[in-house]
Amino acid sequence: MKLYTYPRSSASYRVRIALEWKGIAREDVPVDLASGEQLSPAYRAENPEARVPLLIDGDVRLTQALAILEYLEETRPDPPLLPPDAAGRARVRQLALIVVADTQPLQNTGPYEYLKDPLGLGDAERGRWYAHWVRRGLAAVEAHLADDPRTGHFCHGDAPTLADVCLVPQVANARRAGLDFARYPNVARVCDTAMALPAFERAAPEAQPGAPR
Ligand SMILES: N[C@@H](CCC(=O)N[C@@H](CS)C(=O)NCC(=O)O)C(=O)O
C-alpha cells in the first residue's frame, strides 16, 4: 500500500494509526505541505483535491481519511476499529465526525492561510479562530464522553475505535498549538491512553521520517 502523507497532517495521521493498528505494511510518499507541494500540478495529477492523505491499494485509489478508514475496516477487519453493534458503530462514527467534519476543516492549513491572504487577518485573530473552533469540537466530544457509560479506557469501551483514531491527531494538533486541556479531562485521558499504544506511537508525527522538530 502507498500512502501520500505529511508528518503533521492530522488526516494522514488517522490513516497511519489504522494501518499500524491493523499491521498493514505501507510505503510512504511524502507531500510537503509546508512548501505547498500539495498544490503542484504533479500532485494534483495524483489527487485533484490537492490534499493528503491519498491511499493507493492496488487498483484502489482513495482520498478522505474517513472513507479510507472504513475501506480498511471492511477489507481488513482484524483487529477491528468498530464495535460489533449498530448503535455502538453509530456512536463511534458520530464522535469521529465531530472531529473530521466539524473541527479539522476549520483549522486546516488551506483555510487557515486564506484567513491571512486574501482576508487579511493577523496572527492573533487567526489564533482566536483556531482556538474557538477546536475548543468547540473538543467540548462536544468531551460532553459525549462524560455523559455516556459506553465510554471506557477509550472513547467507546476498552479498545481503540475509529473515534480514538480521529480524536488523537486532533488533540496532538491542539496540544502543539498550546490549548489547555483542563476543560476536557475525558478527552485528555482517552488520548493519553491511546497515545501510549505502540501502534499510535509509530503513527505519531514525531515518529515519521523528516518530521519537523
Ligand atoms: N476531509 C479530508 C481533509 C484532508 C485535509 O484537510 N488534509 C490536510 C492535511 S491534514 C491538507 O492536505 N491540507 C493542505 C491544504 O489544505 O492545502 C480528510 O479527512 O481526509
The ligand as an SDF file (V2000), in Angstrom:
LIG
                    3D

 20 19  0  0  0  0  0  0  0  0999 V2000
  -11.5390   15.8080    4.7290 N   0  0  0  0  0  0  0  0  0  0  0  0
  -10.1930   15.4410    4.3950 C   0  0  0  0  0  0  0  0  0  0  0  0
   -9.2660   16.5350    4.8470 C   0  0  0  0  0  0  0  0  0  0  0  0
   -7.8840   16.3750    4.2780 C   0  0  0  0  0  0  0  0  0  0  0  0
   -7.0270   17.5520    4.7220 C   0  0  0  0  0  0  0  0  0  0  0  0
   -7.5520   18.5720    5.1430 O   0  0  0  0  0  0  0  0  0  0  0  0
   -5.7210   17.3890    4.6450 N   0  0  0  0  0  0  0  0  0  0  0  0
   -4.8810   18.4620    5.0420 C   0  0  0  0  0  0  0  0  0  0  0  0
   -3.7990   17.9990    5.9700 C   0  0  0  0  0  0  0  0  0  0  0  0
   -4.4790   17.4140    7.4950 S   0  0  0  0  0  0  0  0  0  0  0  0
   -4.2230   19.0780    3.8090 C   0  0  0  0  0  0  0  0  0  0  0  0
   -3.8450   18.3800    2.9100 O   0  0  0  0  0  0  0  0  0  0  0  0
   -4.1020   20.4090    3.8250 N   0  0  0  0  0  0  0  0  0  0  0  0
   -3.4730   21.1400    2.7850 C   0  0  0  0  0  0  0  0  0  0  0  0
   -4.3310   22.2300    2.2210 C   0  0  0  0  0  0  0  0  0  0  0  0
   -5.4760   22.4120    2.6500 O   0  0  0  0  0  0  0  0  0  0  0  0
   -3.8160   22.9170    1.3240 O   0  0  0  0  0  0  0  0  0  0  0  0
   -9.8360   14.1290    5.0900 C   0  0  0  0  0  0  0  0  0  0  0  0
  -10.3610   13.8650    6.1690 O   0  0  0  0  0  0  0  0  0  0  0  0
   -9.0220   13.3660    4.5430 O   0  0  0  0  0  0  0  0  0  0  0  0
  1  2  1  0
  2  3  1  0
  2 18  1  0
  3  4  1  0
  4  5  1  0
  5  6  2  0
  5  7  1  0
  7  8  1  0
  8  9  1  0
  8 11  1  0
  9 10  1  0
 11 12  2  0
 11 13  1  0
 13 14  1  0
 14 15  1  0
 15 16  2  0
 15 17  1  0
 18 19  2  0
 18 20  1  0
M  END
$$$$
